Amino acid sequence: MFELIRQNKRRSILLAMLMLIFMLLIGYIIGSFLAFTFYYISEPYAFAKDKIINNPSQRYNQNYPPNYSPSHPSERPPLTYEQVMFFTWFYWGPLGAMVAFVIWFIQMLFAYYSGGKILLSISNAIKIEKADHPQLYNIVEEMKIASRLPAMPEIYVIDDPSINAFATGRSPEHSAVAVTRGLLNTMNRDQIQGVIAHEISHITHRDTLYMTMLAVSLGTIILLVVGLREIVGAGIRGSTRYSGRNRKDAGGLIFFLLVVYIFALLLSLIAPFLAQIIYFACSRQREYLADAGAVVFTRNPEGLASALETIANRYQKQPATDVNQIIAPLYIVNPLETRNLDASSVFSTHPPLQRRIQILRNIARTPSLTYEQAWKQVEGKKWEKGAFAPIVPSTTSSTTPITSTLTQSPTTPLQNARLSGNAIMKAQKYTFLNCACGVTLKIPPRYNGKVICPRCKAVHTV
């Protein structure tokens, strides 16, 4: 399994370098094309077949001093074809690549320091502490110890009835894990542990930073080609006013803008398409890697397998309707790809869910089987279709799940819903008052006044 992890890391690094080189190439092509088109319009002598007839330069005067240079810009000698090619490919092309890199670097700095907070803010996640949800905090703490993370990840709860989770952060020292309220309400402890282990594995392998870099590269490519298209389009619309004032040069200007616009239009269709293929290929490999890490951390593949199955069954019964397309690829299961569990394409951010479950179930059936061996078995043949039957690991196997003695009593779905709801309210600074009759009153923040207990009618002053 560790060899599979190393292979995935090497493959991911190569794909990341390919994405970065592709982004620089797009910048180089844009810079070179703009320069070449400009020179083609402004330097007709360089492209003329008859250099003598078409040369607009002035005749040489022997009375000029040796260091003479024309005082007016229009009197400079025209560029030759070799000079045009040199400036195009060795000056303006590298300059375009440099501009692309600067744009990427600025966005990368912003995403590195603020990307995680922005994603948590977009998903309306609420930060909780140990007192808000002791069981969830205990599970994250277990996986932090098992994965040897240097710092405890921040824990967030998303007030959403769907079942999902994601991780974010720029490094293992600055990371966060977010789970939905529906996940806490529906899953048991082993399933939650499997999901948390998967997300902790993303943090351990620095997937959050890695995918952030790829996403910024993809965004830079789209920004370059779409920005070029919009700027040139605005130039074409404004050239009509210019043509009314100066008809002599209007034809060349409009031709220049039309050629560049067609080029930008084709580039805006092809470049993001190829970049997204690279991005999605990287994302699918990292999901396999996170599943393998979760098996190592929990030693209980059935926990994650049953969790993925629960998520799949929920989305099959209740398809996702209102999903944020920015957050969806970060989830352990992409809600936008749950219509067909065994479908996969070059635009899928996650591997087929049915395939992931079967790999984990194969390990649960045969404890001596490594993730790499199970992965090769499933990759080498067509995976099984149909309903999933939970497989309980053998009690005599060496893959004993990591459990805690702090929270071993089973809980019902109603108790889980109450715990998650209380955790969200505590994180939102609700005040909990315990009445003498046994009722717990939940007071909204910044409320001052009297509260009447609905059971014993006792009056409490807040």
C-alpha positions in Angstrom: 0.0 0.0 0.0 2.8 2.4 0.8 4.3 1.8 -2.6 0.9 2.8 -4.1 1.0 5.9 -2.0 4.4 6.8 -3.3 3.3 6.1 -6.9 0.3 8.4 -6.4 2.6 11.1 -5.0 5.0 10.9 -7.9 2.2 10.9 -10.4 0.5 13.9 -8.7 3.8 15.9 -8.7 4.2 15.2 -12.4 0.6 16.3 -13.1 1.1 19.5 -11.1 4.3 20.3 -13.0 2.4 19.6 -16.3 -0.4 22.0 -15.2 2.1 24.7 -14.3 4.0 24.3 -17.6 0.8 24.3 -19.5 -0.2 27.6 -17.8 3.2 29.2 -18.7 2.8 27.9 -22.3 -0.6 29.6 -22.6 1.0 32.9 -21.4 3.9 32.4 -23.9 1.5 31.7 -26.7 -0.7 34.8 -25.9 2.4 37.1 -25.7 3.9 35.8 -28.9 0.6 35.9 -30.9 -0.2 39.4 -29.8 3.3 40.6 -30.7 3.3 38.8 -34.1 -0.1 40.2 -35.1 0.9 43.7 -34.0 4.2 43.5 -36.0 2.3 42.1 -39.0 0.1 45.3 -39.1 2.8 47.9 -38.1 5.8 46.5 -39.9 4.7 45.7 -43.5 8.3 45.9 -44.7 9.3 42.8 -42.6 6.7 40.7 -44.4 7.0 42.3 -47.9 8.3 40.2 -50.8 9.9 43.1 -52.6 12.0 44.8 -49.9 13.2 47.7 -52.2 9.9 48.8 -53.4 8.1 48.4 -50.0 10.9 49.9 -47.9 9.6 53.2 -46.5 12.9 54.1 -44.8 14.8 57.2 -45.7 17.8 57.3 -48.0 21.2 57.4 -46.5 22.8 60.8 -46.5 26.6 60.8 -46.4 26.6 64.1 -44.6 25.0 62.6 -41.5 27.4 62.2 -38.5 28.4 58.6 -37.5 26.3 58.8 -34.3 23.2 60.3 -36.0 19.8 58.9 -35.0 16.4 60.2 -36.3 14.8 62.6 -33.9 11.3 61.6 -34.8 10.0 58.0 -34.0 8.6 57.6 -37.5 12.0 58.0 -39.0 13.5 54.9 -37.5 14.5 52.1 -39.9 11.9 49.4 -40.3 12.4 46.0 -38.6 13.5 43.1 -40.7 11.7 39.7 -40.6 14.5 38.2 -38.5 14.2 41.0 -36.0 10.4 40.5 -35.8 10.8 36.8 -35.2 13.5 37.4 -32.5 11.4 39.9 -30.6 8.3 37.8 -30.9 9.7 34.5 -29.7 12.5 35.6 -27.4 11.0 38.8 -25.8 7.3 39.0 -26.0 6.7 35.3 -25.6 8.7 35.0 -22.4 7.2 38.2 -21.2 3.7 36.7 -21.6 4.8 33.6 -19.6 6.2 35.9 -16.9 2.9 37.8 -16.7 1.0 34.5 -16.4 3.4 33.4 -13.6 3.0 36.7 -11.7 -0.8 36.4 -11.9 -0.6 32.8 -10.6 1.8 33.8 -7.8 -0.4 36.6 -6.5 -3.5 34.3 -6.6 -1.5 31.5 -4.9 -0.4 33.8 -2.1 -4.0 34.9 -1.5 -5.3 31.3 -1.6 -2.4 30.0 0.6 -3.3 32.3 3.5 -7.0 32.9 3.1 -8.3 30.1 0.9 -9.3 27.8 3.8 -11.2 30.5 5.6 -13.0 31.5 2.4 -14.2 28.0 1.8 -15.4 27.6 5.3 -17.2 30.9 5.1 -18.9 29.9 1.8 -20.1 26.7 3.3 -21.5 28.5 6.4 -19.4 26.3 8.7 -19.5 26.9 12.4 -16.4 26.3 14.6 -17.1 24.1 17.6 -15.0 23.2 20.7 -14.8 20.0 22.7 -17.6 20.9 25.0 -20.0 21.5 22.1 -19.7 17.9 20.7 -17.4 15.7 22.8 -17.7 12.6 20.6 -16.7 14.4 17.4 -13.8 16.1 19.1 -12.7 12.8 20.5 -12.7 11.1 17.1 -10.7 13.9 15.5 -8.3 13.8 18.4 -7.8 10.0 17.9 -7.2 10.4 14.2 -4.8 13.3 14.9 -2.8 11.0 17.1 -2.9 8.1 14.7 -1.8 10.2 11.8 0.9 12.0 13.9 -0.3 15.4 12.9 1.7 18.2 14.6 -1.4 20.2 15.6 -5.0 19.5 16.3 -7.2 20.5 13.3 -10.0 23.0 13.9 -13.5 21.4 13.8 -16.4 22.9 12.0 -20.1 21.8 11.7 -22.1 22.8 8.6 -25.8 23.2 9.3 -26.9 21.1 6.3 -29.1 18.0 6.4 -27.0 16.3 3.7 -24.3 13.8 4.6 -20.8 14.9 3.7 -17.5 16.3 4.9 -14.4 18.0 3.7 -10.9 19.2 4.9 -9.0 22.4 4.2 -5.9 24.2 5.3 -2.5 25.1 3.9 -0.4 22.7 6.0 -0.8 20.0 8.8 -0.1 22.8 11.3 -3.0 25.0 9.9 -5.9 22.7 9.0 -9.6 22.2 9.6 -12.2 19.5 9.2 -15.8 20.3 8.5 -18.7 17.8 8.7 -22.4 18.4 8.0 -25.2 18.1 10.6 -26.7 15.3 8.5 -23.6 13.3 8.9 -23.6 13.6 12.7 -27.3 12.7 12.8 -27.1 9.7 10.6 -23.8 7.9 11.1 -22.6 5.8 14.0 -19.2 6.3 15.6 -17.2 3.9 13.3 -18.6 5.5 10.2 -17.8 9.0 11.5 -14.3 7.8 12.3 -13.8 6.5 8.8 -14.9 9.8 7.3 -12.7 11.8 9.6 -9.7 9.5 8.9 -10.2 10.1 5.2 -10.2 13.9 5.6 -7.2 13.7 8.0 -5.4 11.7 5.4 -5.9 14.6 2.9 -4.3 16.9 5.4 -1.4 14.5 6.1 -0.6 14.1 2.4 -1.0 17.9 1.9 -3.7 17.3 -0.6 -5.5 20.6 0.4 -2.4 22.6 -0.5 -1.7 20.5 -3.6 -5.3 20.8 -5.0 -5.3 24.5 -4.1 -2.2 25.0 -6.3 -3.9 23.1 -9.2 -7.1 25.1 -8.7 -5.2 28.4 -8.9 -3.3 27.2 -12.0 -6.7 26.3 -13.6 -8.1 29.7 -12.6 -5.1 31.5 -14.0 -5.5 29.8 -17.3 -9.2 30.6 -17.5 -8.5 34.2 -16.4 -5.9 34.7 -19.1 -7.9 33.4 -22.0 -11.2 34.8 -21.0 -9.7 38.2 -20.0 -8.0 38.4 -23.4 -11.2 37.5 -25.2 -13.2 40.2 -23.2 -10.6 42.9 -23.7 -10.3 42.3 -27.4 -14.1 42.2 -27.7 -14.3 45.6 -26.1 -11.7 46.8 -28.5 -13.7 45.7 -31.5 -16.8 47.4 -30.2 -14.8 50.6 -29.6 -13.1 50.5 -33.0 -16.3 51.6 -34.7 -15.9 55.1 -33.2 -12.3 55.1 -34.1 -13.1 54.2 -37.7 -15.4 57.2 -38.0 -12.5 59.6 -37.1 -9.7 57.9 -39.0 -10.7 55.7 -41.9 -7.1 55.4 -43.1 -5.9 53.1 -40.2 -9.3 51.7 -39.3 -9.0 48.7 -41.6 -5.7 47.5 -40.2 -6.9 48.0 -36.6 -10.2 46.1 -37.0 -8.3 43.2 -38.8 -5.8 43.0 -36.0 -8.6 42.9 -33.4 -10.6 40.3 -35.3 -7.7 38.0 -35.7 -6.8 38.2 -32.0 -10.4 37.8 -31.0 -10.8 34.6 -33.0 -7.5 33.3 -31.5 -8.7 34.2 -27.9 -12.1 32.5 -28.6 -10.5 29.2 -29.7 -8.0 29.4 -26.8 -10.8 30.0 -24.3 -12.5 26.8 -25.5 -9.4 24.5 -25.7 -7.2 25.6 -22.8 -9.6 25.3 -19.9 -10.8 22.0 -21.3 -7.3 20.5 -21.3 -6.5 22.1 -17.9 -9.7 20.7 -16.3 -8.8 17.2 -17.5 -5.4 17.4 -15.7 -7.0 18.9 -12.6 -9.7 16.1 -12.4 -7.1 13.4 -13.0 -5.1 14.6 -10.0 -8.3 14.8 -7.8 -9.2 11.2 -8.5 -5.8 9.9 -7.6 -5.8 11.9 -4.3 -9.2 10.3 -3.3 -7.7 6.8 -3.6 -4.7 8.0 -1.6 -7.0 9.3 1.2 -8.9 6.1 1.3 -5.7 4.1 1.7 -4.6 6.5 4.5 -7.9 6.1 6.3 -7.4 2.3 6.3 -4.0 2.8 7.9 -5.3 5.2 10.6 -8.4 3.3 11.7 -7.5 -0.3 10.8 -11.2 -0.7 10.1 -12.0 -0.5 6.3 -15.6 -1.4 6.9 -16.2 1.9 8.8 -15.3 4.0 5.8 -17.0 1.6 3.3 -20.3 1.7 5.2 -20.0 5.5 5.5 -19.6 5.9 1.7 -22.5 3.5 1.2 -24.7 5.5 3.6 -23.8 8.7 1.7 -24.5 7.0 -1.6 -27.9 5.7 -0.5 -28.9 9.1 0.8 -28.1 10.9 -2.5 -29.8 8.1 -4.5 -33.0 8.6 -2.5 -32.7 12.4 -2.2 -30.6 13.8 -5.1 -28.7 17.0 -4.3 -30.6 20.1 -5.5 -28.8 23.1 -4.0 -25.1 22.4 -4.1 -22.3 24.9 -4.2 -20.2 24.0 -7.2 -17.0 25.4 -5.5 -17.3 23.2 -2.4 -18.7 20.1 -4.2 -15.4 18.8 -5.4 -13.9 19.0 -1.9 -16.4 16.7 -0.3 -15.6 13.1 0.4 -18.4 12.3 -2.1 -19.1 14.8 -4.8 -22.9 15.5 -4.7 -22.9 16.3 -8.4 -21.6 12.8 -9.3 -24.0 10.6 -7.4 -26.5 9.9 -10.2 -24.6 6.9 -11.4 -22.3 5.2 -8.8 -20.3 3.2 -11.3 -19.8 6.0 -13.8 -16.5 7.7 -14.5 -15.2 10.2 -17.0 -12.3 12.5 -17.6 -14.4 15.3 -15.9 -15.0 13.3 -12.7 -13.4 14.8 -9.6 -13.8 11.5 -7.6 -13.3 7.8 -8.6 -16.5 5.8 -9.0 -18.0 5.4 -5.6 -18.9 1.8 -6.2 -15.3 1.0 -7.0 -14.0 2.7 -3.8 -16.5 0.7 -1.7 -15.6 -2.6 -3.3 -11.8 -2.0 -2.6 -12.5 -1.4 1.1 -14.9 -4.4 1.3 -12.2 -6.6 -0.3 -9.8 -5.6 2.5 -12.6 -6.2 5.1 -13.1 -9.7 3.7 -9.4 -10.5 3.6 -7.6 -8.7 6.4 -4.2 -9.7 5.0 -4.9 -7.9 1.8 -3.2 -4.6 1.4 -5.0 -1.6 -0.2 -2.6 -1.8 -3.2 -3.5 -5.4 -3.8 -7.3 -4.7 -3.4 -6.9 -1.7 -5.7 -5.2 -3.8 -8.4 -7.9 -6.5 -8.2 -10.7 -4.0 -8.7 -8.8 -2.0 -11.4 -8.0 -5.2 -13.3 -11.6 -6.3 -13.7 -15.1 -4.9 -13.9 -16.4 -4.2 -10.5 -19.6 -5.6 -9.1 -22.8 -3.7 -9.6 -26.0 -3.6 -7.5 -26.7 -3.2 -3.8 -24.0 -3.3 -1.2 -24.1 -5.9 1.6 -22.2 -4.8 4.7 -19.3 -7.1 5.5 -18.4 -7.3 9.2 -14.7 -7.8 9.8 -13.6 -10.9 11.6 -13.1 -10.6 15.3 -10.0 -12.7 15.1 -8.3 -10.5 12.5 -5.3 -8.3 13.2 -7.1 -5.2 11.9 -8.8 -4.3 15.2 -10.5 -0.9 14.9 -9.2 2.0 16.9 -11.8 2.8 19.5 -12.0 5.0 22.5 -13.3 4.1 26.0 -14.7 7.6 26.4 -17.8 7.1 24.2 -18.6 3.5 23.6 -22.3 3.5 24.5 -24.4 3.3 21.3 -26.7 6.2 20.4 -29.9 6.4 18.5 -30.4 8.7 15.5 -32.6 10.9 17.7 -29.8 11.3 20.2 -27.3 12.0 17.4 -29.6 14.7 16.1 -29.9 16.3 19.5 -26.2 16.2 20.0 -25.4 17.8 16.7 -28.1 20.4 17.1 -26.8 21.3 20.6 -23.3 21.5 19.2 -24.3 24.1 16.6 -26.3 26.1 19.2 -23.4 26.1 21.6 -21.0 27.3 18.8 -23.5 30.1 18.1 -23.3 31.2 21.7 -26.7 30.0 22.9 -27.2 29.8 26.6 -28.4 26.5 28.1 -30.4 26.7 31.3 -31.3 23.6 33.2 -34.7 23.8 34.9 -35.4 21.9 38.2 -38.0 19.8 36.4 -35.3 18.4 34.0 -36.0 20.5 30.9 -33.0 22.3 29.2 -33.9 25.7 28.0 -31.9 27.0 25.0 -31.7 30.8 25.0 -30.6 32.7 21.9 -27.5 35.0 22.2 -27.9 38.6 23.4 -31.4 37.8 24.8 -32.2 39.5 28.1 -35.4 39.0 30.0 -37.6 36.3 31.5 -38.1 32.7 30.2 -41.0 30.5 31.3 -40.4 26.7 31.4 -42.9 24.9 29.2 -43.2 22.0 31.6 -43.3 23.4 35.1 -44.1 27.0 34.3 -41.1 28.2 36.4 -39.8 31.7 35.5 -36.1 32.1 34.8 -34.4 35.4 34.5 -31.6 35.7 31.9 
